[in-house]
Amino acid sequence: MARYETLAVPSGTASLDLVVRTAVEVLEAGGVLGHPTDTVYGIGGAAREEVDRRVAKLKGRSLEEFPVLRIALDAGALQTFFPDLEWTEQAERLAARFWPGSLTMVLGDGSGGAVAVRAEGHPVVRAVLREWKAPIGSTSLNAAGEPPAVTARQAGATLETMPEVDVPVLLMRAISRDLRLRPWYRSSPPHRSFFATEQYPEMR
């Protein structure tokens, strides 16, 4: 069973200091965050391969089996930290229209591969990103073959089923009304992934 700490997210964004400071400390230590998003709860950490592999271990899957998003404040941050991403006109239009928000785009990485990216809209994660000053890696918080957690209770229950890792794990619980998560099918705009490079067709 994974051992983790939990912090309740206070009402509004003005009083997020403790949550943000603690989350950044976890990121600096190579740890793992369970965090709210615009759609479901996510799990991730610093945008590094060794952290991605810790997340994969928690989910009971190999890193090759599931995508780890790179989420940031905006397209500019993604372009700064990942300069080889292939931004087509279509990708730029989608980012301008839907970001920050639940839209995920898959962009070419300049070497024949692809990276899933998003500008996260949830105020808790955006506050962490501002303080961290870099993108983070994230994927849905769920065990292999299970649906993603959409409530704090489900997120905690899922973490309890996951194996232990030798780094800190922090669950940020969104409990106030204004930060309550919505299931993905009620999000606006609808949660979609687009392949937005010239070499990939758009996915609808």
C-alpha positions in Angstrom: 0.0 0.0 0.0 1.4 3.4 -1.0 2.0 5.7 2.0 1.0 9.3 1.2 0.3 12.6 2.8 -2.9 14.5 2.1 -3.7 18.3 2.1 -7.1 19.7 1.7 -7.3 22.6 -0.8 -8.8 25.6 0.9 -11.7 27.6 -0.5 -10.5 30.0 -3.2 -7.0 30.5 -4.6 -5.8 33.2 -2.2 -5.0 30.7 0.6 -3.2 28.1 -1.4 0.2 28.9 0.0 0.7 25.9 2.2 -0.6 23.5 -0.5 1.7 25.1 -3.2 4.8 25.1 -1.0 4.3 21.5 0.0 3.7 20.4 -3.6 6.8 22.2 -4.8 8.9 20.5 -2.0 7.5 17.1 -3.2 8.4 17.9 -6.8 11.9 19.0 -5.8 12.4 15.7 -4.0 11.4 13.7 -7.1 8.1 12.8 -5.5 4.7 12.2 -6.8 1.6 14.4 -6.7 -2.0 13.3 -6.8 -3.8 16.4 -8.0 -7.1 17.7 -9.4 -7.4 18.7 -13.0 -10.2 20.1 -15.2 -11.4 16.6 -15.8 -10.3 13.8 -13.4 -7.6 13.4 -10.7 -4.1 13.1 -12.1 -0.9 11.7 -10.8 2.6 12.8 -11.7 5.6 14.8 -10.8 8.6 16.7 -12.3 8.8 16.2 -16.0 11.7 13.7 -15.9 11.9 10.1 -17.1 12.8 8.7 -13.7 9.7 10.3 -12.2 7.6 9.1 -15.1 8.8 5.6 -14.2 7.8 6.0 -10.6 4.3 6.9 -11.7 4.2 3.9 -14.0 5.2 1.7 -11.1 2.4 3.1 -9.0 -0.1 2.5 -11.8 1.2 -1.1 -12.3 2.1 -0.5 -15.9 5.3 0.1 -17.9 6.1 3.5 -19.1 5.7 2.3 -22.7 2.1 1.3 -22.0 0.6 4.7 -21.2 1.3 8.3 -22.1 2.5 10.8 -19.5 1.3 14.3 -20.4 3.4 17.4 -20.1 1.2 20.0 -18.6 2.1 23.7 -18.2 0.6 27.1 -17.7 0.4 27.9 -21.4 1.8 27.2 -24.8 4.7 29.5 -24.3 5.9 27.5 -21.3 5.8 24.3 -23.3 7.6 25.9 -26.2 10.3 27.2 -23.9 10.9 23.9 -22.1 10.4 21.6 -25.1 11.7 23.6 -28.0 11.6 20.7 -30.5 7.8 20.3 -30.3 6.2 20.7 -33.7 3.6 23.5 -33.5 1.5 23.6 -36.6 -1.0 26.3 -37.4 -3.8 23.9 -36.3 -2.1 23.4 -33.0 -1.7 27.1 -32.4 -5.3 27.7 -33.2 -6.5 25.0 -30.9 -4.3 26.3 -28.1 -5.5 29.8 -28.5 -9.1 28.7 -28.4 -9.2 26.0 -25.7 -6.2 26.6 -23.4 -6.0 26.7 -20.5 -8.5 23.8 -20.3 -9.1 20.1 -20.8 -7.9 19.8 -24.4 -4.9 17.5 -24.8 -2.8 17.7 -28.0 -0.2 15.3 -29.3 2.6 17.1 -31.0 5.6 15.7 -32.9 8.8 15.8 -30.8 11.2 16.5 -33.7 12.6 13.0 -33.8 9.7 10.9 -35.2 8.0 10.5 -31.8 5.2 12.5 -30.2 4.4 14.1 -26.9 1.0 14.7 -25.3 0.7 18.3 -23.9 -1.9 20.5 -22.2 -2.2 23.9 -20.6 -4.0 23.0 -17.4 -6.9 25.1 -16.3 -7.5 23.9 -12.7 -6.6 26.7 -10.3 -4.8 24.5 -7.9 -2.5 23.0 -10.5 -1.9 26.4 -12.1 -0.8 27.8 -8.7 1.7 24.9 -8.4 3.0 25.5 -11.9 3.6 29.2 -11.3 5.7 28.4 -8.2 7.5 25.4 -9.8 8.2 27.5 -12.9 8.3 24.5 -15.2 5.9 21.9 -16.7 5.1 18.7 -14.9 4.3 15.2 -16.0 0.9 13.8 -15.4 -1.5 11.0 -16.2 -4.8 9.9 -14.8 -4.9 8.7 -11.2 -6.1 5.1 -11.6 -4.7 1.6 -11.3 -4.3 -0.4 -14.6 -7.6 -1.3 -16.0 -9.6 0.9 -13.6 -11.4 4.2 -14.3 -9.8 7.4 -13.3 -10.6 8.9 -9.9 -13.0 11.9 -10.1 -13.4 12.7 -6.4 -10.9 13.2 -3.6 -12.3 10.0 -1.9 -11.7 7.9 -5.0 -8.2 9.4 -5.4 -7.3 8.5 -1.8 -8.7 5.0 -2.2 -6.8 4.5 -5.4 -3.5 5.6 -3.8 -4.0 3.1 -1.0 -4.1 0.2 -3.5 -0.8 1.3 -5.1 2.6 -0.1 -4.2 5.1 1.9 -2.1 7.7 4.1 -3.6 10.8 5.5 -1.9 9.8 9.2 -2.5 7.1 11.4 -0.9 3.6 11.1 -2.3 1.2 14.0 -1.8 -2.6 14.0 -2.5 -4.0 17.5 -3.0 -7.7 17.1 -2.2 -10.1 19.6 -3.9 -13.0 19.8 -1.5 -14.5 23.3 -1.8 -17.4 24.0 -4.0 -15.6 26.3 -6.4 -12.8 23.8 -7.0 -14.9 20.6 -7.1 -14.1 18.3 -10.0 -16.5 17.5 -12.8 -16.6 14.2 -14.6 -14.9 14.5 -18.0 -18.2 14.2 -19.9 -19.5 17.4 -18.3 -16.4 19.4 -19.0 -16.5 22.4 -21.3 -15.1 22.2 -23.9 -15.4 18.4 -24.3 -12.3 16.6 -23.2 -10.5 15.6 -26.5 -7.1 14.7 -27.7 -5.9 16.0 -31.0 -3.0 14.9 -33.1 -2.0 18.3 -34.2 1.1 17.8 -36.4 1.2 17.6 -40.1 2.1 13.9 -40.0 -0.8 12.8 -37.8 -4.6 13.0 -38.7 -6.8 14.9 -36.3 -8.5 12.6 -33.8 -12.2 13.4 -33.0 
